[in-house]
Amino acid sequence: MQKILDLISEEVKKAFEEAGYDAELGRVTLSNRPDLCEYQCNGAMAGAKKYHKAPLMIAQEVAEKLQESEVLSEVSAVAPGFLNMKVKEVFVRDYLRDMSNAEKFGFQTPESKKIIIDYGGPNVAKPLHVGHLRSGIIGESIKRICRYAGHEVIGDIHLGDWGLQMGLIITELQKRQPDLIYFDDSYEGEYPQEAPFTISELEEIYPTASAKSKEDEAYKADAMEATYKLQSGVRGYRALWDHIIAVSVADLKKNYANLNVEFDLWKGESDVHDIIPGMVEEMKKGGYAYESDGALVVDVKEETDTKEVPPCMILKSDGASLYNTTDLATIMDRMANFHPDEMIYLTDKRQDLYFEQVFRCARKTKLVNEDTELVHIGFGTMNGKDGKPFKTREGGVMRLENLIREINEEMIRKIQENAQTKGYEIDMEQAGETAKIVGLAAIKYGDLSNQASKDYIFDMDRFTSFEGDTGPYILYTIVRIKSILAKYEEQGGELTDTVIQEATNVSEKSLMLELAKYNTMMETACEEIAPHKICAYIYDLANAFNHFYHETKILTEEDGQKKAGWIALLALAKDVLETCIDLLGFSAPERM
Ligand code: ARG
C-alpha cells in the first residue's frame, strides 16, 4: 500500500501542476500546528523565487485547484504561503479499510537481504549483568524488525568463551582440586559426563580467580599458561572447558528465555580458533599484516580521518590471538558459511573505535565483499538515578536475575494497587504471572524507547507505572481494547462483521490518522534500524485511543453500524499495537 503522505502529496502535486507550477513543490508533511490543520505543504514558499511570485498567491492558486478534491476536505492558503489541509473522513476511512485487509497493514517491505545480527555477547562463566541486558534487548528487537521487513536474519550470540577467563577458571579449579582427573597428563581414558562444579560454584570461582590474578603475578602466569594449554588442545583442559560451556550455556538459555530473547546460533569465539592461522597467513601473504614491536598489525587509518585510528592488532607479540583476531576470523567464517549481505553488531558504544578498526581491517584484507555492509550499533549506558552506571543498593554489579526479580515484585505491588483502586479482587497466582509479562515490558520499553546510542536512567518507579510513556501503559491500553472487544462479543456482536466507518468526531479522526501513519513509521524504523521510533509511535497511538475512549460510550451506542465501525477501528488499533510490541520483544497479558 502507498503511504498516506504519498497519496496526499500526489493530490497536491497534481494541483501545483494544474496551476502551472512544478509538481515537486507539492510534497506534503504532517502539520506542525495540529491545532490548525492535519497536513501542510510549504511548496509555495520554495516556488516563490523560481516563479517570481508572492508565495501566498501561489498557495491561493493551488488551494483553488484543490476545492473539488476527493482527498482533501479543507485547504487554506495562509500567510506567508502555507497550505493548511484536512483530509476527508471518507478518504481516511477507505485508507484504514485497506490497511485492515492488507498483509502487514500494507507496509511495503524493502528488497530482501541476508543479515547476521551479533548480539547478547555474554561471557561464559560470568553471570549476566545489566550491561548485557541492552545488547540482548536491542538486538532481539532489531532482529524481529529486520525479519518483519522481509529480510533473512540469523541471530548469533557470539559467546565470549575463549579468552583468559577460561584459563583463570581452570587455574582456580586446579588450586582447589588438584587431584581432578583432568589435570593428570598421563590419563588416557574417558572423562566423566558430570561437571565437577555447579553454576553457582562457577560464578563464584571466576571472580575469585580474577581478583587473585590482579594481585598475584605468579597466579596470573598460571592462568595464562592454562589458557595456552587449553587453546593448544590439551585433552583434560578441553574436557573441563566443555563442562564449563555446558553448565554455563544451560544457565544462559534459562536467563535469555526469561527475557524472551532467542538466538539462532550459539557460536562463540572458540569456534574460529582453528581458522585463525590460515587467516593470519593470508593477511601476511597479501602484504597487509606486518610486524610492529613484535606484534602483527594491519594499518587501518585513512586520509580523511579526523581522529587517530591506530592499527588493528592481529596477534600479540607472544603470538596469542586477541578479541580482534576472533572477531575477524568470525567475519571470515560467516562469509564462508552464510554469505550474508550485512552484519550488524550490538555492543556498548565504548567499542565504537574497536569496530571501526575491525571493519576497516576486514575490508582491506578482503575478508568481506566490497558490498558487504558492516554495521556497529553502539549503545549507551544504563544508569542509576544518580546518573552513574546501574548498581545494586550495596554498590555491587547488579545481576540480571535480581533486576528482573525486583521489577516483578514492584509490578505485583502496582497490580494490587490498581485492583484496589478499581475495587476488584485479584488472584495472587495470576497476578504473579501477569507481573512477569508486564515487568518484562517495563524493562524492555524503558530501554527501547530511548535512542540506542543514548545513556538512560533506569527508574524502577517510572518504568513500572501504568501511566505515561511506559511499557505497562501500552499494555494497559491493549488490555482495555481487548476487554471492549470481548464485551462486544458477549453482547452478541461478531467481530468479523464489523467495518470501519467515517469518523464522527475529532478524537475518532485523530485516532484514525494516527493509525494511518503506520506505514510511514515502519519504513523509517526499518531503514534506520530504530526500535525507539516504534515506541514513540505506539505511545502516540495509545494516547489517541485513550482520548477517543474517554469521549465515547462505545458499548452503549444505539446505532449498530456506528458501534460496529468503532469496534472495527479498535480491532485494527489492537492489531497494530500487538504487532508493534511483538517487534519490541514483549507481549500483552489478558488482564491487568
Ligand atoms: N563478550 C563481549 C563482552 O562482554 C561482547 C561481544 C560482542 N560481540 C563481538 N562480536 N565482539 O564485552
Residues whose N, C-alpha, C, O or C-beta is under 5 A from the ligand:
A	BS01	LIG	D118 G121 P122 N123 H158 G160 L346 T347
